[in-house]
């Protein structure tokens, strides 16, 4: 078995004295692990950092074997990730969620097409929170938990939508929510692609997407806890809002 692809390094762990096992989100083969001989050595270890863009060649005797990678770095995102706390937290949130929720060896080309340009925005703190929010919505959609915000789930109206049903992920109007309003999730305009996306709305939107990550996606994966990196990133955005 042998294939070549491009991908984003999600994480790496030492394997023996000098090898490393890397987990890569590839364009055509999904999340795929493999052994890199010398991956923990002086030459390759500094290049095998989360977020790195790699050209990878995977080879194994049988398809279900872990196999080995030969890698050629295309570009590093280490400098951008270390440019500030927002960039590092954002990178960790993205790579952490992908490693957490993507099934092994299942292609997700549309999600990959959204992830690569998102990571290329690292270091642009003004654009990153909104870009990340849109990516998180795409992640939920890709994995079968997308939000349906076109019309009220109760009345069918398309105006005055201010809530999201925590059970169905559908939009709900004030009238449609009725006495259940206090149990609904917020639907800021930014979740419908409207308005100027102030930080206040982005933080509210993270509350809603976070619910579906924690209460819908995570249970489908065996109730594993979400990566803490996601909460740290959201907290950082929230604290930025609290600054004078």
FINU-172887 format. One line per 4 residues: number of its first residue (from 1); their letters; for each residue x, y, z of N, C-alpha, C, O. Coordinates in steps of 0.05 Angstrom, whole numbers, plus 5000, padded with zeros to 4 digits. Atoms other than C-alpha are relative to their C-alpha. Last residue first. Example, Ala and Ser with C-alpha at 12.3 -4.5 7.8 and 13.67 -1.06 7.14 Angstrom:
2> sa> 4984:4976:4999:5273:4979:5143:4985:5022:5014:4995:5044:5018 | 5018:4976:5000:5246:4910:5156:5018:5024:5000:5039:5024:5013
//
This chain:
244> xxxx> 5010:4973:5005:4773:5969:5572:5009:5011:4973:5002:5033:4966 | 4979:4979:4996:4786:5894:5568:4988:5027:4994:4971:5030:4976 | 5002:4987:4973:4725:5849:5578:5021:5022:5004:5018:5038:5023 | 5024:4983:4999:4719:5832:5504:4999:5016:5026:4989:5039:5026
240> xxxx> 4993:4977:5017:4791:5806:5503:4976:5020:5000:4980:5044:4999 | 4985:4981:4984:4771:5763:5563:5009:5024:4983:5012:5046:4994 | 5018:4987:4981:4716:5730:5522:5015:5021:5016:5005:5043:5022 | 5016:4981:5015:4764:5716:5464:4982:5015:5019:4978:5039:5016
236> xxxx> 4983:4978:5008:4813:5684:5513:4985:5021:4984:4989:5045:4988 | 4996:4983:4977:4758:5643:5545:5018:5024:4993:5014:5046:5003 | 5025:4984:4996:4737:5617:5477:5004:5019:5024:4995:5042:5023 | 5002:4981:5022:4809:5595:5463:4976:5018:5004:4978:5043:5002
232> xxxx> 4980:4979:4995:4817:5562:5531:4999:5022:4979:5002:5045:4985 | 5009:4983:4978:4751:5525:5522:5020:5022:5006:5012:5045:5012 | 5023:4985:5010:4773:5497:5455:4990:5020:5021:4985:5043:5015 | 4989:4978:5017:4842:5477:5482:4977:5017:4989:4980:5041:4985
228> xxxx> 5000:4976:4984:4808:5436:5536:5009:5024:4984:5003:5047:4991 | 4973:4990:4993:4793:5383:5485:4999:5027:5015:4984:5044:5007 | 4988:4984:5021:4721:5361:5489:5028:5008:5008:5034:5011:5032 | 5001:4971:4996:4707:5307:5540:5013:5015:4977:5032:5005:4965
224> xxxx> 4974:4990:4993:4695:5236:5513:4998:5031:5004:4983:5044:4989 | 5000:4981:4978:4622:5219:5515:5028:5007:5010:5033:5012:5033 | 4996:5015:4975:4630:5158:5469:5003:5018:5025:5015:5009:5045 | 4973:5011:5001:4640:5194:5403:5006:4985:5026:5030:4980:5032
220> xxxx> 4999:5018:5022:4566:5208:5392:5027:4986:4998:5030:4966:4984 | 5014:5025:4993:4564:5237:5462:5001:4980:4977:5002:4956:4982 | 4984:5016:4981:4618:5288:5441:4986:4974:5008:4998:4953:5008 | 4977:5013:5013:4580:5312:5379:5014:4981:5020:5019:4958:5014
216> xxxx> 5009:5016:5023:4512:5325:5412:5024:4985:4988:5023:4960:4985 | 5024:5015:4994:4520:5355:5481:4990:4982:4977:4973:4965:4981 | 4999:5015:4975:4591:5381:5480:4977:4981:5004:4980:4959:5014 | 4975:5016:4998:4599:5402:5407:4999:4983:5025:5006:4959:5024
212> xxxx> 5003:5022:5019:4526:5423:5402:5026:4983:4999:5025:4959:4993 | 5020:5018:4991:4531:5465:5465:4998:4976:4981:4996:4953:4991 | 4989:5017:4979:4596:5495:5443:4981:4980:5011:4988:4958:5017 | 4985:5021:5014:4564:5520:5378:5012:4981:5021:5014:4957:5017
208> xxxx> 5018:5018:5014:4513:5558:5420:5015:4977:4986:5007:4954:4989 | 5016:5014:4981:4561:5587:5471:4982:4980:4986:4978:4958:4995 | 4984:5022:4989:4610:5604:5416:4984:4984:5021:4988:4960:5023 | 5001:5021:5019:4555:5645:5383:5016:4976:5009:5008:4953:5004
204> xxxx> 5026:5013:4998:4548:5687:5445:4998:4976:4981:4987:4955:4989 | 4999:5015:4974:4623:5700:5444:4973:4986:5004:4973:4963:5013 | 4983:5024:5004:4619:5719:5370:5001:4983:5025:4999:4958:5024 | 5015:5020:5014:4561:5765:5384:5016:4975:4996:5005:4953:4997
200> xxxx> 5022:5009:4983:4598:5804:5437:4984:4978:4987:4977:4958:5000 | 4991:5021:4983:4661:5806:5393:4978:4989:5018:4977:4965:5024 | 4985:4991:4977:4624:5846:5341:5007:4977:5018:4995:4956:5017 | 4985:5020:4984:4605:5809:5277:5016:5013:5022:5040:5008:5024
196> xxxx> 4972:4993:5001:4583:5866:5231:5018:4983:5017:5042:4988:5019 | 4988:4981:4982:4514:5841:5215:5030:5003:4998:5042:4992:4980 | 5010:4972:5002:4488:5778:5183:5015:5018:5019:5026:5009:5039 | 4984:4985:5020:4518:5710:5168:4992:5028:4996:4996:5039:4975
192> xxxx> 5015:5001:5026:4462:5672:5203:5015:5016:4978:5005:5021:4957 | 5004:5028:5007:4506:5657:5263:4985:4996:4974:4987:4975:4962 | 4976:5011:5013:4529:5729:5262:4997:4971:4993:5010:4962:4974 | 5000:4997:5029:4458:5752:5276:5024:4988:4986:5021:4978:4963
188> xxxx> 4992:4973:5009:4461:5725:5347:5001:5001:4970:5005:4980:4957 | 4995:4999:5029:4420:5662:5359:5007:5028:4992:4991:5043:4982 | 5001:4975:5015:4423:5649:5434:5006:4996:4970:5021:4979:4962 | 4973:4989:5004:4406:5580:5462:4999:5026:4984:4980:5029:4968
184> xxxx> 4989:4998:5027:4337:5564:5487:5028:5010:5001:5037:5023:5020 | 4985:5024:5005:4316:5541:5556:5014:5000:4973:5028:4981:4966 | 4977:5001:4982:4295:5609:5581:5017:4975:4996:5038:4973:5007 | 4979:4982:5009:4250:5617:5519:5025:4998:5018:5048:4999:5008
180> xxxx> 4975:5015:5000:4209:5555:5535:5024:5018:4994:5046:5008:4990 | 4991:5004:4972:4148:5595:5556:5026:4985:5002:5037:4982:5024 | 5021:4998:4979:4139:5620:5485:5012:4996:5027:5032:5010:5034 | 4988:5011:4975:4196:5597:5439:4980:5000:5023:4980:4982:5039
176> xxxx> 4999:5029:5001:4154:5606:5376:5012:4988:5025:5004:4966:5033 | 5027:5011:4997:4137:5677:5393:5000:4970:5000:4986:4957:5016 | 5009:4994:4972:4209:5696:5405:4972:4989:5004:4967:4977:5025 | 5007:4972:4995:4229:5661:5341:4992:5004:5028:4987:4984:5043
172> xxxx> 5026:4996:4987:4264:5593:5338:4996:5030:5004:5014:5044:5012 | 5006:4973:4990:4322:5570:5295:4972:5001:5011:4954:4985:5003 | 5015:4984:5019:4337:5495:5289:4994:5028:5013:4993:5030:5038 | 4982:4983:5015:4393:5458:5325:4986:5018:4980:4998:5030:4962
168> xxxx> 5001:5005:5029:4345:5403:5344:5020:5016:4984:5026:5009:4961 | 5004:5028:5007:4354:5395:5419:5003:4995:4971:5015:4975:4963 | 4977:5016:4992:4385:5461:5440:4997:4970:4993:5017:4955:4994 | 5009:5022:4984:4333:5498:5398:5025:4983:5008:5039:4974:4991
164> xxxx> 4995:5026:5012:4366:5561:5373:4991:4979:5019:4997:4980:5043 | 4992:5023:4984:4339:5630:5391:5008:4976:4982:5002:4975:4958 | 4981:4991:4979:4332:5700:5363:5010:4977:5017:5026:4980:5035 | 4989:5025:4989:4295:5691:5297:5022:5007:5020:5042:5019:5012
160> xxxx> 5002:5000:4971:4254:5754:5286:5010:4974:5013:5001:4966:5034 | 4991:4975:4987:4242:5741:5212:4998:4996:5031:4984:4979:5041 | 4972:4996:5005:4239:5675:5174:5011:5025:5012:5035:5031:5010 | 4993:4973:5009:4172:5650:5199:5030:5002:4996:5045:4987:5008
156> xxxx> 4992:4998:5028:4158:5576:5200:5008:5027:4991:5016:5030:4967 | 5020:4984:5015:4119:5579:5266:5007:5001:4970:4989:5007:4954 | 5027:5002:4990:4153:5525:5308:4980:5013:4982:4959:5002:4975 | 5009:5028:5000:4220:5510:5275:4971:4997:5009:4959:4976:5003
152> xxxx> 5008:5009:4974:4230:5583:5258:4989:4971:4999:4972:4965:4983 | 5028:4993:4993:4264:5591:5191:4994:4989:5028:5008:4971:5037 | 5014:4986:5022:4333:5589:5158:4973:5010:5009:4964:5031:5000 | 5008:4974:4990:4375:5572:5219:4984:5016:4980:4983:5041:4982
148> xxxx> 5019:4992:5020:4386:5497:5211:4987:5026:5009:4969:5026:5025 | 5023:4984:4991:4449:5482:5251:4983:5007:4976:4993:5013:4955 | 5002:4973:5009:4496:5425:5230:4974:5014:5010:4954:5001:5015 | 5013:4985:4979:4505:5363:5272:4997:5030:4993:4998:5047:5010
144> xxxx> 5028:5007:4997:4522:5312:5219:4985:5015:5021:4963:5006:5029 | 5003:5024:4984:4598:5312:5222:4971:4993:5007:4966:4976:5024 | 4986:5023:5013:4609:5360:5164:4995:4974:5015:4993:4953:5003 | 5015:5008:5025:4556:5409:5190:5013:4974:4988:4998:4956:4981
140> xxxx> 5025:5013:4991:4588:5411:5260:4984:4990:4976:4973:4968:4977 | 4993:5025:4987:4657:5424:5229:4974:4985:5009:4972:4961:5004 | 4995:5019:5021:4628:5477:5183:5007:4973:5011:4999:4952:5000 | 5026:5006:5012:4599:5514:5243:5003:4979:4977:4987:4961:4975
136> xxxx> 5013:5018:4981:4667:5509:5277:4972:4992:4990:4963:4969:4994 | 4988:5026:5002:4700:5538:5215:4986:4980:5018:4981:4957:5011 | 5011:5011:5025:4652:5597:5215:5011:4972:4995:4997:4954:4985 | 5028:5006:4995:4670:5609:5288:4988:4988:4975:4973:4968:4977
132> xxxx> 5002:5025:4985:4744:5604:5271:4971:4992:5006:4964:4969:5004 | 4993:5022:5018:4738:5657:5217:4999:4973:5014:4990:4953:5003 | 5022:5004:5018:4701:5702:5265:5006:4977:4981:4988:4960:4976 | 5023:5010:4986:4753:5694:5320:4976:4994:4982:4963:4973:4984
128> xxxx> 5000:5028:4992:4812:5699:5271:4975:4991:5014:4964:4970:5007 | 5017:5017:5017:4798:5764:5234:4996:4972:5012:4976:4959:5005 | 5025:4987:5005:4823:5815:5285:4981:4982:4984:4956:4983:4988 | 5018:5002:4978:4876:5769:5313:4973:5013:4995:4953:5006:5007
124> xxxx> 5018:4978:5006:4912:5760:5247:4977:5000:5021:4956:4989:5016 | 4986:4975:4995:4968:5717:5274:4984:5024:4993:4991:5046:5002 | 4987:4998:4974:4941:5653:5244:5016:5025:5002:5032:5032:4985 | 5006:4975:4987:4902:5668:5181:5012:5004:5027:5008:5024:5040
120> xxxx> 4983:4979:5013:4936:5612:5142:4994:5028:5011:5009:5047:5005 | 4974:4999:4986:4905:5565:5193:5019:5020:4987:5037:5029:5001 | 5003:4989:4973:4836:5584:5167:5027:5002:5014:5033:5022:5026 | 5000:4971:5000:4859:5575:5095:4995:5012:5027:5005:5034:5033
116> xxxx> 4974:4990:5008:4878:5502:5110:5000:5031:4998:5019:5043:5009 | 4981:5000:4979:4816:5485:5150:5027:5013:4992:5038:5029:5007 | 5006:4978:4982:4762:5503:5101:5022:5004:5021:5027:5026:5030 | 4998:4976:5016:4788:5459:5044:4994:5025:5017:5002:5047:5009
112> xxxx> 4972:4994:5004:4800:5404:5095:5003:5027:4985:5021:5043:4991 | 4990:4989:4975:4727:5408:5116:5030:5007:4997:5039:5027:5008 | 5012:4973:4997:4706:5400:5043:5010:5013:5026:5016:5037:5027 | 4987:4979:5017:4755:5343:5032:4989:5028:5004:5004:5047:5003
108> xxxx> 5018:4977:4997:4732:5301:5091:5012:5023:4984:5021:5042:4996 | 4995:4974:5013:4764:5233:5078:4978:5020:5006:4954:5014:5006 | 5024:4994:5015:4757:5177:5129:5003:5028:4988:5007:5047:5003 | 4998:5008:5028:4822:5146:5153:4974:5003:4985:4967:4987:4968
104> xxxx> 4975:5007:5012:4807:5152:5228:4996:4991:4971:4979:4975:4964 | 4996:5029:5001:4743:5187:5247:5026:4994:4985:5035:5009:4968 | 5000:5012:5026:4750:5261:5260:5005:4970:5001:5023:4961:5016 | 5026:5008:5011:4727:5284:5328:5001:4987:4973:4982:4974:4965
100> xxxx> 5020:5010:4983:4785:5292:5376:4977:4987:4984:4967:4965:4992 | 4990:5025:4990:4843:5301:5328:4979:4986:5017:4978:4961:5018 | 4997:5019:5023:4804:5353:5291:5009:4973:5009:4999:4953:5001 | 5027:5009:5008:4782:5387:5356:5002:4980:4977:4987:4961:4977
96> xxxx> 5011:5016:4979:4854:5391:5383:4972:4989:4992:4967:4965:4996 | 4987:5026:5002:4883:5416:5317:4989:4980:5021:4986:4957:5016 | 5006:5013:5026:4832:5472:5314:5012:4972:4999:4998:4953:4993 | 5029:5007:5001:4834:5491:5388:4994:4985:4974:4979:4965:4975
92> xxxx> 5005:5023:4982:4910:5488:5391:4971:4991:5000:4965:4967:5001 | 4989:5023:5012:4916:5534:5331:4995:4975:5016:4988:4954:5005 | 5016:5008:5023:4868:5583:5361:5010:4975:4986:4995:4958:4980 | 5024:5012:4990:4904:5584:5428:4982:4991:4977:4969:4969:4979
88> xxxx> 4993:5026:4989:4971:5596:5394:4975:4985:5010:4971:4961:5005 | 4992:5018:5021:4943:5652:5351:5006:4972:5010:4997:4952:4999 | 5023:5006:5015:4906:5686:5408:5007:4979:4978:4992:4960:4974 | 5016:5020:4986:4966:5682:5454:4976:4992:4984:4968:4968:4984
84> xxxx> 5016:4989:4979:5012:5718:5405:4983:4978:5012:4981:4956:5002 | 5001:4971:5002:5061:5710:5348:4984:5012:5022:4985:5037:5027 | 4987:4989:4976:5077:5638:5369:5000:5031:4999:5013:5043:5016 | 5013:5010:4976:5026:5608:5321:5012:5013:5025:4998:5017:5045
80> xxxx> 5027:4987:4997:5050:5652:5264:4987:4992:5026:4974:5008:5039 | 4996:4971:4995:5122:5631:5275:4974:5014:5004:4971:5031:5022 | 4990:4996:4973:5103:5557:5281:5003:5030:5007:4995:5039:5028 | 5017:4979:4989:5061:5556:5218:5008:5007:5029:4994:5020:5043
76> xxxx> 5004:5001:4971:5113:5518:5179:4981:5022:5008:4982:5044:4997 | 4997:4974:4986:5109:5508:5104:4994:4996:5030:4977:4979:5037 | 5007:4979:5020:5115:5452:5054:5002:5027:5012:5013:5046:5000 | 5015:4976:4991:5151:5403:5100:4995:5019:4977:5014:5026:4962
72> xxxx> 4986:4976:5010:5171:5339:5064:4984:5024:5009:4961:5029:5000 | 5013:4974:5000:5150:5275:5099:5019:5021:4988:5043:5020:4991 | 4978:4982:5006:5163:5201:5093:4988:5028:4995:4967:5030:4982 | 5001:4975:5016:5109:5166:5131:5029:5008:4992:5047:5006:5009
68> xxxx> 4979:4980:4996:5107:5094:5156:4995:5024:4981:4986:5021:4959 | 4984:4991:5022:5050:5045:5164:5021:5021:5007:5023:5029:5031 | 4996:4972:4995:4998:5038:5219:5017:5012:4978:5013:5036:4971 | 4977:4995:4984:4976:4972:5188:5004:5030:5005:4993:5046:4989
64> xxxx> 5007:4995:4972:4904:4965:5165:5024:5003:5018:5021:5007:5042 | 5015:4975:4997:4922:4975:5091:4994:5006:5030:4994:5029:5037 | 5028:5004:5001:4975:4920:5091:4986:5026:5007:4996:5042:5022 | 5003:5026:5013:5049:4924:5075:4971:4994:4996:4962:4984:4975
60> xxxx> 5003:5022:4982:5050:4998:5092:4996:4974:4984:4988:4975:4961 | 4995:5027:5010:5070:5063:5059:4997:4979:5022:5006:4983:5044 | 5005:5021:4980:5050:5135:5068:5003:4973:4987:4995:4969:4964 | 5003:5025:5015:5080:5193:5029:4998:4977:5021:5016:4973:5037
56> xxxx> 4995:5025:4987:5069:5261:5060:4997:4977:4980:4980:4977:4962 | 5003:5018:5022:5075:5333:5036:5008:4972:5011:5030:4969:5020 | 4982:5020:5008:5066:5372:5100:4992:4987:4973:4969:4984:4967 | 5011:5011:5026:5035:5436:5124:5021:4981:4989:5044:4989:4986
52> xxxx> 4982:5000:5023:5054:5447:5197:4986:4988:4975:4971:4969:4978 | 5007:4979:5019:4995:5461:5244:5018:5000:4975:5011:5014:4955 | 5029:4998:5007:5023:5422:5302:4995:5024:4981:5005:5046:4986 | 5015:4985:4980:5100:5419:5299:4971:5002:4991:4965:5004:4967
48> xxxx> 5025:5015:4996:5140:5368:5259:4985:5012:5024:4983:5000:5045 | 5018:4996:5023:5193:5416:5233:4973:4987:5004:4953:4995:4992 | 5009:4972:5001:5231:5423:5299:4980:5005:4978:4965:5025:4979 | 5017:4993:4978:5231:5346:5306:4991:5030:4999:4967:5035:5004
44> xxxx> 5029:5000:5007:5258:5333:5236:4982:5011:5023:4962:5023:5018 | 5007:4988:5026:5332:5350:5240:4970:5003:4996:4961:5024:4987 | 4994:4972:5001:5346:5340:5314:4991:5013:4973:4983:5037:4973 | 4972:4991:5001:5312:5273:5319:5003:5030:4996:4984:5044:4992
40> xxxx> 4994:4987:4974:5242:5256:5342:5029:5010:5000:5039:5018:5021 | 5018:4978:4995:5218:5243:5271:5004:5014:5026:4996:5037:5030 | 4984:4976:4995:5279:5200:5255:4983:5025:5007:4993:5047:5009 | 4974:5008:4989:5234:5147:5226:5017:5025:5001:5020:5040:4982
36> xxxx> 4978:4986:5014:5165:5177:5217:5026:4992:5013:5032:5000:5035 | 4974:4997:4986:5110:5129:5238:5020:5015:4981:5022:5009:4958 | 4978:5015:5011:5039:5138:5212:5026:5006:5015:5028:5026:5030 | 4976:5001:4984:4971:5166:5230:5021:4983:4986:5015:4967:4968
32> xxxx> 4985:5025:5005:4915:5186:5184:5026:5002:5015:5041:5021:5012 | 4981:5001:4978:4859:5237:5191:5014:4973:5000:5002:4952:5001 | 5010:4994:4973:4827:5242:5123:5021:5000:5021:5045:5004:5015 | 5001:5025:4984:4855:5207:5062:4991:5005:5028:4992:4986:5045
28> xxxx> 5015:5022:5013:4845:5259:5007:4996:4975:5017:4980:4958:5009 | 5020:4990:5019:4867:5325:5038:4982:4978:4990:4957:4982:4988 | 4992:4998:5028:4904:5297:5097:4976:5008:4983:4953:5004:4990 | 5026:4997:5014:4893:5311:5171:5007:5005:4971:5015:5027:4963
24> xxxx> 5002:4980:5020:4959:5283:5199:4971:5001:4988:4960:4980:4982 | 5028:5001:5008:4973:5245:5263:4995:5024:4981:4999:5047:4989 | 5014:4975:5005:5047:5234:5273:4972:4995:4990:4967:4975:4977 | 5026:5006:5012:5082:5176:5307:4986:5027:4996:4981:5041:5015
20> xxxx> 5024:4986:4990:5154:5193:5321:4976:4990:4985:4978:4982:4961 | 5023:4998:5018:5220:5157:5313:4978:5015:5013:4978:5020:5037 | 4997:4977:5018:5286:5170:5350:4976:5003:4981:4975:5023:4967 | 4978:4981:4994:5289:5126:5412:4999:5025:4982:5004:5047:4991
16> xxxx> 4973:5010:4997:5222:5091:5410:5020:5022:5004:5014:5043:5015 | 5003:5029:5004:5161:5126:5386:5027:4988:4999:5042:4991:4980 | 4975:5016:5004:5154:5198:5408:4994:4971:4998:4976:4960:5011 | 4991:5012:4975:5087:5232:5398:5024:4982:4995:5026:4970:4974
12> xxxx> 4978:5019:5003:5062:5280:5345:5007:4989:5028:5005:5003:5048 | 4984:5005:4976:5000:5321:5336:5021:4980:4994:5021:4966:4974 | 5017:4995:4977:4953:5352:5284:5016:4996:5026:5014:5012:5044 | 4991:5016:4977:5000:5359:5224:4983:5008:5025:4982:5031:5032
8> xxxx> 4994:4982:4978:4962:5388:5165:5006:4982:5024:4991:4964:5032 | 5016:5000:4976:4962:5349:5100:5010:5019:5021:5031:5032:5018 | 4992:4977:4985:4984:5337:5029:4983:5001:5025:4960:4992:5024 | 5021:4980:4995:4980:5269:4997:5012:5024:5013:5036:5024:5020
4> xxxx> 4988:4974:4994:5020:5210:4971:4977:5021:5002:4958:5020:4988 | 5013:4977:5012:4998:5137:4971:5015:5026:5009:5030:5026:5029 | 4983:4976:5002:5027:5068:4981:4983:5023:4988:4970:5019:4968 | 5017:4976:5000:5000:5000:5000:5018:5025:5000:5037:5027:5015
//
